[in-house]
Amino acid sequence: MPAISFRLIMAPPVPLLSVRGSDGINMVHGPPKLTDSETFQRDLSKNCKVSTFSKDGKLFGWCNGEVTNIVNCSDSKLLHTFDLPKVVGLEISPKNTILSTWQTYSTGKDGTAGVPNLQLYDLKTGNSLKSFIQKKMQNWSPVWSEDECICARNVNNEVHFFENNIFDTIANKLHLQKVSNFELSPGEHPCKVAVYVPGSKGAPSFVRLYQYPNFAGPHSALANKSFFKADRVTMLWNSKSTAVLVTASTDVDKTGASYYGEQTLHYIAVNGESAVVQLPKNGPIYDVAWNRNATEFCVVYGFMPAKATVFNLKCDPIFDFGTGPRNAVFYSPQGHILVLAGFGNLRGQMEVWDMKNYKLISKPTASDATFFSWCPDGQHIVTATCSPRLRVGNGYKIWHYTGTLLHRYDMPDNTELWQVAWQPFLCGVFPAKAVVYQAVPSDIPAEETRPVEAYRPPALRNKPVSSYKLHEDEPPQSMKPQTTEKPMSKSALKNQKKRESKKAAKQEAKVDEPAEPIPNSAQSNDPISVATGDPEIDKKIKNLKKKLKAIEQLKELQSSGKTLEKNQIEKIQKENMLLKEIEDLEIGV
C-alpha cells in the first residue's frame, strides 16, 4: 500500500491595522473581515502622539503622554515600559535590537544647553545605551543597515557611522563641504550611502554614491551627479541598491510658470551611469516610486491634468498612462499592481492598473482622502481622512483593489483620526496572486459620487453653458491609435517641449485680444452685408460694422469680469463715433 503524505498548509497571517486618534489607540484585525483585536487592550488616552511598528511587524510601540510602551504583536504582551511621557518620535531598529526616541529639545532658563533629547535603548534589557542632543526633528532618527552592522546619523554637516551598535566610538566619518542629507541603501552588506551637498557661491549641488567604508580619496565615489536649481532633494534607492532617483526642487520657479517651484528628476547608478529623466510634459513632479523589481519606476508630473509614465533603467519610457487628476503613485508590495491617485486638493479619484498587461482594473473614488497605503497582502488598500490635514469627516476605508469597498469606519463626533498604519511583514510572506478584474462582493453599499459643477462667474450664471474644455485629456498609451513611428530621442523630446512652450505662449497672447470676425459671404442674413448701390460706400460701411462687432465681443468679455487692456477700452469708447459715421454714410451725407 503506497505511503500517504500529509502536508500542513499554513493559513496566511492576517495583518493588523493600528488606529490612532484623539480617543486613543487600538488594533483592528485586517481584511477581508475587520474586527477589533481581542488581545490588544485599547489605550483610551487622548494624548497618544506617536506610534510605530517594527520593520518586521513583530513589535509595536506608542507613547500615551504618560509612558512609552513596547508590546509583542502576536499576543500583545507588554515587553517594556519606559518613563518617557513627552516622546514625539519613535523608531525600532531593523532587527528589533534598539529603540530610538526623540523629545522636543529645550534649553535651560539661563540659556545653558539642554539635556540630551535623543535616547537609544536596548530592547532586550530595557537599559539606556546612549543619549545625543538632536535639536531638529527633521531626520532625527539614526539610520541602520538591514543587518544592523552599520548605524549612521547626520551631525554638523558630517555623517557619523557606528558599527555593531557600539555608540561610544565613531567608527567612520563622511565629511564633505556641507552634507545636508544622506540615505543608506536597503539590503545587507556591503552597505552603500547616497549623500547630498547643496550648492553655494555659484557652485552646483551634487549627489554622490559611496560604498561603506570607502570614503577617502578623489576616486572613492561610485558615482557623482551635479546639478543647479536645487534648494532641497529627495533620494530614493531601488530595492536592489543598484540605483538612486534624485528629485531636485527649488522653492521658487523664476519663470513664473508654477507656484510649486521647479523640479528635475535625476537617475544615478552605482556603476557610475547618470542621466536627467526627460519628462514629456512641463510642470511639477508630484511623485516618484520604484517598482519592487528594481528595474522600473513611475513618475507623476506636469501641469494638471498630470501625466504618469513608467521608465526603465535607461530612463526610456515603457508605458504612458495619459493624463488625469492625479498627484501620487503607489506600487503594490509585490509590484504587480499600481495605483495612480489624486489626493489633497484633488477629489480622491484612483486608477488601479495591472502592471503585467498594462490594463486598467478599476477606478474607485475615495473622497476627501488624505492618506493611502497598500496592505502587505497586495490585495487590499486603506484610505483615510486624517487630522490636521482635514478636521472634519475623519475616518478610514478598506478597499479591494478591484474597487470594492469592504469596510468603512467614521470617527465619532468631536473626535479626530491622526494615523492608521498596516502591520508590516518581511518580503516573501505574501507572494503575488493572479490579478482579477471582477469586483469582489461586499456588504457595504457603493458610494455615489455626486457630480461637481464647474465654477461660473456671476455674469455667466444665467447664460447657456458652453461645451468649451480647458484641457484635452490624453488617453493611456494602450488606448491610443497604433502607430509605426519610432519613439523620439531625448534631444528630440527636449526640442519638442521647447516648441510646445513657445506655442502655448503665443496662444495666450492671442487670447488677450479677440480676433476680428470673418464674414461669410454665402449667408444672405449676414448683418455686415450692406447695399447702398455705391461699391465704395458699401465697402466703408462693411469695415465699420466689422469694428462694431469686435467692440461687442470686447463688451461681452468686460461684462464677464475680464480685465481689458488700455487699447481695448479705447476701442469701446469709439462705438458712438462709428455708429454716427455709418448713419451718415447710409443716408448719403
Disulfide bonds with the S-S distance in Angstrom:
none
